[in-house]
Amino acid sequence: MNVIICNQKKELLTNLNIDIIKTLEGQYDVDQIVEMFKNFYYQRMILDITALKDYTDIKTLQKLSISLDMEKLILLLDDSEESSTPGYLSKLISMGIYNFTRNIEGILYLYNNPNSYRDVAQYHQLDDTEQSNVIYQGTEVDYCRIIGIKNVTDEAGATTFCHMMVKELKKNYNVIGVEVDNNQFNYFNNKLLYSVSNRDLGKFIEKNKDKDAIIIDVNNNPVALGMVQEVIYLVEPTTIKLNRLMNIKRDAFKELSGRKVILNKSLLSSKDVLELQYEAKAKFFFNMPPLNERDENIAIMDTFLAKLGFLKQQGTEETEKRKKIFGLF
């Protein structure tokens, strides 16, 4: 079921052919909307931007993005000068708001085909300062993104996950993978995968600082965890693995709040994930199904990498199609 919050675009949204559980009309403070819907279950929220007081102030949208799930939001923009600039759209993307449009066709399209970062990357304007703060924050190695992969549940698949990330990223990036204090990478026969000791990891990173990305299987090594700039946490969401985790550390998901937690080797449906998030009081970054390591093109991994901010060049035809549908320019 879905929520509609409308104001000036009320007539446009009146005959929207989707199931509606709640409709609000008028203008609301962002705090009012957050309070009403932070614990309210809904599939999508279609928000007429003019229903937000002070919507021309980008900080209003920022507060909304922090408090509610932006993957569920479809933002209907108006035609004001403030919200029509490329800079305004770029700021929306920086806050994780990817689903925005100016017309009813765009709403219906996004309802069934929500955007990932890759779909809106052409609108994202990163100057040198913003890029260094957003993409490469925390690393002491120039222009190299260093990502650690860590199992939360036992044998959640960090080693294979690293291999699959490198396999997909190498098509568009200069990337390598490295495992710390282990020799499992030998079995993949992949020349882009290396094994080092924690003592030699710093030298290895320094030697490879010309790479676009280094993916590290940290193997719970505190030295390795201290050298990465971001960590992806893997949880295998089977009943036995989850219950065992809760027995060992009852506050495990609370400790992971706000971090990139991936449900790996997951057979859960979208409904199952929502229920698990409710039960665990957690927000999961991605639901990754079991992968076929022999596949040369892994679409779901590509989607995951796009959500991480890695770009894959889109064709002109697809870009123009989306511009027309969303009525952005």
C-alpha positions as CSV (number, residue, x, y, z in Angstrom):
1,M,0.0,0.0,0.0
2,N,1.1,3.5,-0.8
3,V,1.1,7.1,0.6
4,I,0.4,10.3,-1.3
5,I,1.2,13.7,0.1
6,C,0.0,16.4,-2.2
7,N,-0.5,20.2,-2.5
8,Q,-0.2,22.1,-5.7
9,K,0.0,18.8,-7.7
10,K,-3.2,17.4,-6.2
11,E,-5.1,17.2,-9.5
12,L,-2.2,15.4,-11.1
13,L,-2.1,12.7,-8.3
14,T,-5.9,12.3,-7.9
15,N,-6.3,9.6,-10.5
16,L,-3.0,7.7,-9.9
17,N,-3.8,4.1,-10.5
18,I,-2.1,2.5,-7.5
19,D,-3.3,1.2,-4.1
20,I,-3.5,4.0,-1.5
21,I,-3.4,3.5,2.2
22,K,-3.2,7.2,3.2
23,T,-3.5,10.6,1.5
24,L,-2.5,14.0,3.0
25,E,-3.4,17.3,1.4
26,G,-1.8,20.7,2.2
27,Q,1.6,21.9,3.4
28,Y,3.6,20.2,6.2
29,D,6.8,20.8,8.1
30,V,9.4,18.1,7.4
31,D,9.2,17.2,11.1
32,Q,5.5,16.6,10.9
33,I,6.0,14.2,7.9
34,V,8.8,12.4,9.6
35,E,6.8,11.9,12.8
36,M,3.8,10.6,11.0
37,F,5.7,8.1,8.8
38,K,8.8,7.0,10.7
39,N,7.0,4.0,12.1
40,F,4.3,3.7,9.4
41,Y,4.5,0.7,7.0
42,Y,4.1,1.7,3.3
43,Q,5.4,0.5,0.0
44,R,5.9,3.8,-1.7
45,M,5.5,7.5,-0.7
46,I,4.6,9.8,-3.6
47,L,5.5,13.3,-2.3
48,D,4.5,16.5,-4.1
49,I,7.5,18.7,-3.3
50,T,5.2,21.7,-2.8
51,A,3.6,19.9,0.2
52,L,6.9,20.5,2.1
53,K,7.2,23.8,3.7
54,D,10.5,25.5,2.8
55,Y,11.1,22.9,0.1
56,T,13.4,25.3,-1.8
57,D,15.8,25.1,1.1
58,I,17.8,21.9,0.3
59,K,18.3,21.3,4.0
60,T,14.6,20.5,4.3
61,L,15.1,17.6,1.8
62,Q,18.3,16.6,3.7
63,K,16.3,16.2,6.9
64,L,13.8,14.1,5.2
65,S,16.5,11.9,3.6
66,I,18.1,11.3,7.0
67,S,14.8,10.3,8.7
68,L,12.9,8.2,6.1
69,D,13.8,5.5,3.6
70,M,14.6,7.3,0.4
71,E,14.3,4.0,-1.6
72,K,10.5,4.2,-1.0
73,L,10.2,7.9,-2.0
74,I,9.1,9.2,-5.4
75,L,9.5,13.0,-5.4
76,L,7.3,15.0,-7.7
77,L,9.1,18.2,-8.5
78,D,7.5,21.5,-9.5
79,D,8.6,23.9,-12.2
80,S,10.1,26.5,-9.9
81,E,13.4,28.1,-10.8
82,E,14.9,26.8,-7.5
83,S,14.1,23.1,-8.1
84,S,14.8,23.1,-11.8
85,T,18.5,23.8,-11.7
86,P,21.1,21.0,-12.4
87,G,22.7,21.9,-9.0
88,Y,19.5,21.2,-7.1
89,L,19.1,17.8,-8.7
90,S,22.7,17.0,-8.0
91,K,22.2,17.8,-4.3
92,L,19.1,15.4,-4.2
93,I,21.3,12.6,-5.6
94,S,24.0,13.4,-3.0
95,M,21.4,12.7,-0.3
96,G,20.3,9.4,-1.8
97,I,17.2,10.7,-3.4
98,Y,17.2,9.0,-6.8
99,N,13.5,8.8,-7.7
100,F,12.4,12.3,-8.9
101,T,10.2,13.4,-11.8
102,R,8.0,16.2,-13.0
103,N,5.1,14.3,-14.6
104,I,2.7,11.4,-14.0
105,E,4.5,9.2,-16.6
106,G,7.6,9.5,-14.5
107,I,5.8,8.5,-11.3
108,L,4.3,5.4,-12.9
109,Y,7.7,4.4,-14.4
110,L,9.6,4.9,-11.1
111,Y,6.9,3.0,-9.2
112,N,7.7,-0.1,-11.2
113,N,11.3,0.7,-12.1
114,P,13.0,2.6,-9.2
115,N,16.3,4.3,-10.0
116,S,19.7,3.2,-8.8
117,Y,22.5,5.7,-8.6
118,R,23.7,4.6,-12.1
119,D,20.4,5.8,-13.5
120,V,20.8,9.3,-12.3
121,A,24.6,9.7,-12.3
122,Q,24.4,11.9,-15.4
123,Y,22.7,14.6,-13.2
124,H,25.3,14.4,-10.4
125,Q,27.9,17.2,-10.4
126,L,31.0,16.3,-8.4
127,D,33.6,19.0,-8.1
128,D,37.1,18.0,-6.9
129,T,36.3,19.0,-3.3
130,E,33.0,17.1,-3.1
131,Q,34.4,14.1,-4.8
132,S,37.3,13.8,-2.4
133,N,35.0,14.2,0.6
134,V,32.3,11.8,-0.6
135,I,34.0,9.1,-2.5
136,Y,37.5,9.0,-1.0
137,Q,36.9,10.3,2.5
138,G,39.3,8.8,5.1
139,T,41.9,7.2,2.9
140,E,45.5,8.4,3.0
141,V,46.1,6.9,-0.5
142,D,45.5,9.4,-3.3
143,Y,42.5,8.6,-5.5
144,C,42.2,5.0,-4.4
145,R,39.0,3.7,-2.9
146,I,39.8,1.0,-0.3
147,I,36.8,-1.2,0.7
148,G,36.9,-3.9,3.3
149,I,34.6,-7.0,3.3
150,K,33.8,-8.5,6.7
151,N,31.7,-11.5,7.7
152,V,29.2,-10.8,10.5
153,T,27.7,-14.3,10.5
154,D,30.0,-17.4,10.2
155,E,31.1,-18.1,6.7
156,A,28.9,-15.4,5.2
157,G,30.9,-15.5,2.0
158,A,33.4,-12.6,2.2
159,T,36.1,-14.3,0.2
160,T,33.9,-15.1,-2.7
161,F,32.1,-11.7,-2.5
162,C,35.5,-10.0,-2.9
163,H,36.3,-12.2,-5.9
164,M,32.9,-11.3,-7.5
165,M,33.3,-7.6,-6.9
166,V,36.7,-7.6,-8.5
167,K,35.5,-9.7,-11.4
168,E,32.7,-7.2,-12.2
169,L,34.6,-4.0,-11.5
170,K,37.5,-4.9,-13.7
171,K,35.3,-4.3,-16.8
172,N,35.3,-0.5,-16.0
173,Y,38.0,0.0,-13.3
174,N,41.6,-0.6,-12.5
175,V,40.9,-2.8,-9.5
176,I,42.5,-5.5,-7.4
177,G,41.5,-7.7,-4.5
178,V,43.6,-8.8,-1.5
179,E,43.0,-11.1,1.4
180,V,44.8,-10.8,4.8
181,D,46.4,-13.7,6.6
182,N,44.7,-16.3,4.3
183,N,45.3,-18.2,1.1
184,Q,41.8,-18.8,-0.3
185,F,42.2,-16.5,-3.3
186,N,44.6,-19.0,-4.8
187,Y,41.6,-21.2,-5.8
188,F,40.0,-18.6,-8.0
189,N,42.8,-18.5,-10.6
190,N,42.4,-14.8,-10.8
191,K,45.5,-12.7,-11.4
192,L,43.9,-9.7,-9.8
193,L,43.6,-11.3,-6.4
194,Y,46.5,-11.3,-3.9
195,S,47.2,-12.7,-0.4
196,V,49.3,-10.8,2.1
197,S,50.1,-10.9,5.8
198,N,48.7,-8.1,8.0
199,R,52.4,-7.0,8.5
200,D,52.7,-6.4,4.7
201,L,49.3,-4.9,4.0
202,G,50.3,-1.3,4.4
203,K,53.2,-1.7,1.9
204,F,50.9,-3.5,-0.5
205,I,48.4,-0.6,-0.4
206,E,51.1,1.9,-0.9
207,K,52.5,0.0,-3.9
208,N,49.0,-0.1,-5.5
209,K,47.9,3.4,-4.8
210,D,47.5,4.0,-8.6
211,K,44.5,1.7,-8.7
212,D,40.9,2.9,-8.7
213,A,39.9,0.5,-6.0
214,I,41.3,-2.1,-3.7
215,I,38.9,-4.7,-2.3
216,I,40.1,-6.3,0.9
217,D,38.9,-9.5,2.6
218,V,39.8,-8.4,6.1
219,N,39.2,-11.8,7.8
220,N,38.3,-9.9,11.0
221,N,41.8,-8.6,11.2
222,P,42.0,-5.4,13.3
223,V,45.0,-4.1,11.3
224,A,43.2,-4.5,8.0
225,L,40.0,-2.9,9.4
226,G,42.1,0.1,10.4
227,M,43.4,0.6,6.9
228,V,40.1,0.6,4.9
229,Q,38.0,3.6,4.4
230,E,34.7,1.8,4.3
231,V,33.5,-1.6,5.3
232,I,30.8,-3.9,3.8
233,Y,29.3,-6.2,6.4
234,L,27.9,-9.6,5.2
235,V,25.1,-11.4,6.9
236,E,23.8,-14.7,5.7
237,P,20.1,-14.5,6.6
238,T,19.2,-18.1,7.4
239,T,17.4,-18.9,10.6
240,I,20.2,-20.8,12.1
241,K,22.9,-18.2,11.3
242,L,20.7,-15.3,12.6
243,N,19.7,-17.1,15.8
244,R,23.3,-18.0,16.4
245,L,24.4,-14.4,15.9
246,M,21.7,-13.2,18.3
247,N,22.9,-15.7,21.0
248,I,26.5,-14.6,20.7
249,K,25.8,-10.9,20.5
250,R,22.2,-9.7,21.1
251,D,22.9,-6.1,20.0
252,A,24.7,-7.1,16.8
253,F,22.4,-5.2,14.5
254,K,22.3,-2.2,16.8
255,E,26.0,-2.0,16.6
256,L,25.8,-2.1,12.8
257,S,23.3,0.8,12.7
258,G,24.0,3.2,9.8
259,R,26.6,0.9,8.2
260,K,26.5,-1.0,4.9
261,V,25.0,-4.4,5.9
262,I,24.4,-6.8,3.0
263,L,22.2,-9.9,3.2
264,N,24.4,-12.2,1.3
265,K,23.5,-15.6,-0.3
266,S,20.0,-14.5,0.5
267,L,16.8,-16.2,-0.8
268,L,14.6,-13.7,1.0
269,S,11.8,-11.9,-0.9
270,S,11.3,-8.1,-0.6
271,K,8.5,-8.7,1.9
272,D,10.8,-11.0,3.9
273,V,13.5,-8.3,4.0
274,L,11.0,-5.7,5.3
275,E,9.9,-8.1,8.0
276,L,13.5,-8.9,9.0
277,Q,14.3,-5.2,9.1
278,Y,11.3,-4.6,11.4
279,E,12.3,-7.5,13.7
280,A,15.9,-6.6,13.8
281,K,15.2,-2.8,14.0
282,A,17.8,-2.5,11.2
283,K,18.2,-1.1,7.7
284,F,19.9,-3.3,5.2
285,F,21.9,-1.8,2.3
286,F,21.3,-4.6,-0.2
287,N,19.7,-8.0,-0.6
288,M,22.2,-10.2,-2.6
289,P,21.0,-13.6,-3.8
290,P,23.3,-16.6,-4.3
291,L,25.6,-15.8,-7.4
292,N,26.8,-18.1,-10.1
293,E,30.6,-17.6,-10.1
294,R,30.8,-18.7,-13.7
295,D,28.6,-16.0,-15.1
296,E,30.5,-13.3,-17.1
297,N,27.8,-10.7,-16.6
298,I,26.2,-10.5,-13.2
299,A,23.4,-7.9,-13.3
300,I,22.6,-7.9,-9.6
301,M,26.3,-7.4,-8.7
302,D,26.3,-4.5,-11.2
303,T,23.3,-3.0,-9.5
304,F,25.0,-3.3,-6.1
305,L,28.2,-1.7,-7.3
306,A,26.2,1.2,-8.8
307,K,24.6,1.7,-5.4
308,L,28.1,1.9,-3.9
309,G,28.8,4.7,-6.3
310,F,30.7,2.9,-9.1
311,L,29.6,4.0,-12.5
312,K,29.0,2.1,-15.7
313,Q,28.6,4.3,-18.7
314,Q,25.0,4.3,-20.0
315,G,24.2,4.5,-23.7
316,T,22.8,7.8,-25.1
317,E,19.5,6.2,-26.0
318,E,18.8,5.1,-22.4
319,T,19.8,8.5,-21.0
320,E,17.5,10.4,-23.4
321,K,14.7,8.0,-22.7
322,R,14.8,8.7,-19.0
323,K,15.1,12.5,-19.5
324,K,11.9,12.4,-21.5
325,I,10.0,10.2,-19.1
326,F,10.9,12.2,-16.0
327,G,10.5,15.6,-17.7
328,L,13.7,16.8,-16.1
329,F,15.1,19.0,-18.9
